[in-house]
Amino acid sequence: MKCELQGAIPATNHFAEAVVTVVPRDWAREATANGPSTPQLLNEQHLAAVRGRGVAVLALGCFIAEARKKRRRQRRSAGMVVHSVMTSAEVSAPQTYYELLGVPPSAGKSEIKHAYHLKMKACHPDICGEQGVDMAKLLNEAYALLQVPETRSAYDLTLPSQNESHSQVEAEDDEYDLNPFWQFKPMTKEDRGMVAPTWKNRPRSRSNYNKVAEEDRGENWEDQKFVYVNPFNCIACRNCLDVSPKTFGWDNFTGRAKVFNQWGESEEYISCSVQSCPVDCIHWVGREELQALEYVTARAVYDDGGQLPCPMSNRNGFHAGGTLLDPFEMAKDFMRKLNNDRQRAREKIKKATGQVSRVRLRIQEVFRKLPPAVRQLAWPRWRALNA
């Protein structure tokens, strides 16, 4: 059926095309021959007015959205948008050298240089006076450290990874937080084997440790223990899922049992699940060991493409399937390497800046000395610290 355009309304801007009404050609000829009545004309005029207002509203909304995006790009290019992770409490000052310069950790040398010049223009001693001397020194220190790839990579090792809080790092006596409960964020693509797992400084399972009722607690809860399933020994009997379905689940990528929710049930039920395993592949471990075990296991499973060895074949003396690995030995090697890397990073940072830790506190102290007008001009994201 052939159609033609009728009642077209011109476009008001580049965000919207003309609004058209598509009607059959025969209907259009009949309406032209007979002539529209007055009510029809009124209805058509009202419809055209409504369409015109709709186009205007659409164009206005698109214009506002584009203006906001342009403003954000301008602020980001000027180093005014700080890419940081906020803690539970309100952060009131830059926490790292990256936040001090107003650039993301992935920024290149040119972006860091541009942000450095912008900040220095605002707090240079010639402009800000003696109150800007310490901040100028700190900016020079940050710029010099981040411009050298070796010292920058060493400094990055002392920072929290993505989605981690700043309170977990930069303390000589505590490399990261080892609380029995942590912030959980799903890693769906990593769990499905679509991307390689990354170290997050926290377990990959969820924790309900602080939600366990008092009558459901026991010795393992007091010792802050958690459960881990060794997938290389699991025979997929599903006994643990039957006893504690809120704690254990089924991993479709490996075809083995897995802990998705720590302390989903009482300690009595979880202990029964551990005892019900016929091959003793469920273990009670601490948080530090748990997060290392879950990471090295996910990494090994990803490297093998989810093809784990047959545990029953290995128990009977012959090998079938993927590589049989010991996750506990892999976790020990990983933690040993991680601690050595952190120690070397602290030594490099100490050599470059004269200090190993407490960079965050030094930044806050210098930031507090700046006049409020300078803080508002160069760091509008951060409010003034209370003296």
Residue, then its C-alpha position, 0 to 999 in steps of 0.5 A: m500500500k502506497c503512503e504519503l506524508q501529511g501534516a509535517i511539522p518542521a524540526t526545531n533543531h538538530f535533536a529532532e526530525a520533523v514529526v509526520t503522519v503517515v496515511p494511505r494515499d486513497w484516504a488523503r485523496e478522499a479527504t481532499a475531495n470531500g473537504p474536511s469539516t470544522p471539527q476535523l480541522l480543530n482536531e488536526q490543529h490541536l494535534a499539530a500543537v501537541r506534537g509541536r510542544g512535544v518536539a520542543v520539550l524533547a529538544l530542550g531536554c537534549f540541549i540540557a543534557e548536552a550542556r551538562k556533558k560539556r560542562r563535566r568534560q570541561r571540569r574534568s579537563a581542568g582537573m576539577v573532577v576528582h576520581s576517588v572512592m568515598t569511604s563511609a564517612e564524608v571525605s573532606a580532603p584529597q587522599t592520594y597524589y592522584e586526587l591532589l592533582g585531580v586526575p584518575p590513576s590511569a592518567g597519562k603524563s600529559e594529563i598529569k602535567h596539565a593538572y599540575h600546572l593548573k593547581m600550581k597556578a592557584c597555590h603558588p607562593d607568588i600568588c597565595g603567599e606563605q600559606g601556599v609554600d607547603m602545598a607547592k612543595l607537595l605538588n612538586e613532590a607528587y608531580a616528580l613521583l608520578q612522572v617517573p614510571e618506576t616510582r609511580s608503579a611502586y606508589d600504585l602498589t600502596l594504594p587501594s584497588q578499585n572499590e577499596s577504602h583509603s583507610q585500608v592502606e598506607a599503614e605500616d602495621d596493617e597492609y589492608d583491612l581484615n574485618p570479618f565483614w566487607q563491602f561486596k560487589p558482584m563480579t559476574k563477568e569474572d565468575r563466568g570466565m569472561v574476563a580474567p580475575t583481578w585482585k581486590n584486597r577482599p574476598r570474592s564471596r559475600s559476608n553476613y558475619n555481622k548479621v548472625a544471631e547470637e544463638d547461632r554463633g559458635e567457636n568458629w564465629e568467635d575466631q572469625k572463620f569462614v568456609y572455602v570449597n576446594p573445587f579441585n577436590c569437589i566431586a559435585c555431590r551437592n551435600c553442602l547445598d542440601v544442608s546450607p543452601k543460603t551459604f553454598g551454591w552451584d558454580n555453573f562455570t566449573g560444575r562444582a560447589k562454591v561458597f557465595n554467601q559467608w555465614g548464610e546459616s547458623e554455625e551448626y548448619i555450616s558445620c554439618s555441611v563441612q562434615s557432610c562432605p565425603v572428600d573433605c573439600i570444605h575448610w574453615v579459614g581466616r579472612e586473609e587466607l580466604q581472599a587469597l584462596e578465592y583469588v588464586t582459585a578463580r585465576a587458575v579456573y580461568d586459565d584452564g577455561g573452567q575445565l577442572p580435573c576429575p577428582m575421582s580419577n585422581r583419587n583412584g590413581f590416574h589423571a583425567g581432565g585439567t591440571l590438578l592444583d593445590p590452592f593452599e600452596m598457590a595462596k601462600d606463594f601469592m601472599r608471599k609475592l604480594n608482601n614482597d612487592r609491597q615491601r619493595a614499593r615502600e622502600k622505593i616510596k621512602k627513597a623518593t619521598g622520604q617517608v613510607s606511609r601516612v601520605r594521606l595525613r600529610i596531604q590533609e595537613v597541608f591542605r588545611k593550611l591553604p586559604p579557603a578561597v584557594r581551596q574553593l578555586a583549585w579543589p572545589r570538590w573538597r570542603a575545608l577540614n575542621a581545625 
